[in-house]
Amino acid sequence: MANTHNPLSAFYRAPKFFTAIPSGGKYYTPDIVEMPDTNDLPVFAMTSKDELIMKNPDALLNGEAVVQVIQSCVPNVKDARRMLSSDIDVLLIAIQGASYGDDIDVTANCPKCENQCSAVASVDTALTTMGSLQDSYIAEVNGLSIKIKPFTYANTIKAGITNFRSTRSLQALADIPDEMERLSLFNENFKQISALNYELTAESIESITFTDENGEKVVVTDRAHLTEFLDNADTSVGASIEEQITAINGIGINLEMQLECDQEGCLEDGNPYPFSSKVNFDPVNFSTAS
Ligand SMILES: [Zn+2]
């Protein structure tokens, strides 16, 4: 008799609000996200179990924390790893709002001294600035139509782990007395970052279409063929793909607000220097705050 009705079920969490996502669900099958007809996803507050995993450094690094929290707080999400990164970022901000209220800490760099300044933004206002992703993105290069897909959360985790390792090994550099050894570790590190960027570029190619000599359209979707093409293509091809990827990844929450810098050199008559800037959200930051 395991599945008896729990009399406490009426007291379970209820959605705090509903939010749209940048992709509008266009890239998803129901095994990734079950999109409601309204295209707005219900967002619940975090449970104690969710809060706990967001404080686990290993789970944060390998993405497990974010995956669990998204799937717990936005039950329409079935497979967060296969979601697009811009959607994940938006959902994390929404979950923060649902769990801790509308105030959210944001940062921007002072245009005068580059100092990182912080401010408090409204989750609600931030969500209204969300951009939306198109159905598809095409880079036209050398007669080829290269269809590019936005980064998934799995890509972002991979990049995060590589960057973490890289930062670690660069920190270790200072302790190595031998200059040649330092140089070789530095080069090794550089190679790993380049290899990752190359891999992410290759993975983001969804298909390549061209017209053959008989006027027939040829569509290539074979992963091995696409990667082999990139290995043998002119460097301008990779560059224009990367350019598109950067533009796509910039689509998300775009909040511009007033901030102040109180660094010594920026004070004007003893008052902080006011500036207006697009702010950065650190969607995972809220977990480590308390
Ligand atoms: Zn400043």
Residues whose N, C-alpha, C, O or C-beta is under 5 A from the ligand:
A	BS01	ZN	C110 K112 C113 E114 N115 C261 Q263 C266
